[in-house]
Amino acid sequence: MWLLTPTRPAIVLGSSQKDEDVDHAFCTANGIDVVRRRSGGGAVYVHPTESLWIDIVVPRGDALWNDDIGKSMWWIGDWWVALLADAGVVSAQVHRGAFERNDWSDIVCFAGKGSGEVFPQESHAQQKIVGISQRRTRDCARFQCIAYFQWDAALHAAMLPGLANDVDRIATLATPVPVGLGAMDLAFPSTV
């Protein structure tokens, strides 16, 4: 497991995401790098102080390994829910269903609802608390997790023109986590 801290702000595009989904001129003018990850999904914003980025690698054959790609992320969601409860966020739940797409989920990660991702306890809630992507090889699975201490809807609108500058709707995509979460003990279980 790695707790990663970017040195500069960046918008990270999914592996098959269209390059024109991002406003390159805006990002350049505001010191935001535009990069691409190997896993799919919509764009993810990483920031040195506004986001909490954790990567977890599980080798094939490990007690945490699951051949079912969707179910393989449930334990990570459960770990996040326990971590959030320790930080005082007691109403979180893991999405255990199929991926739920919408008109923005190909543009920005936090618009969709993926297996293992964490949301408020209310069944209708769409404000994602933790986003998770997965990249698999023959030997291991790498889970990339992101939570936000601050969710800047206006910045997302400016970086991602496909969001139609709908700042009110963008604001409803994420639930920020307590700032102290990044300083907590991030140990996770060795079995599920």
Beta strands, then each sheet from edge to edge (+ up, - down):
strand 1: 2-4
strand 2: 10-13
strand 3: 33-36
strand 4: 44-46
strand 5: 51-59
strand 6: 92-94
strand 7: 118-120
strand 8: 130-136
strand 9: 140-148
sheet 1: 1+ 5- 9+ 8-
sheet 2: 3+ 2+ 4-
sheet 3: 6+ 7-
end
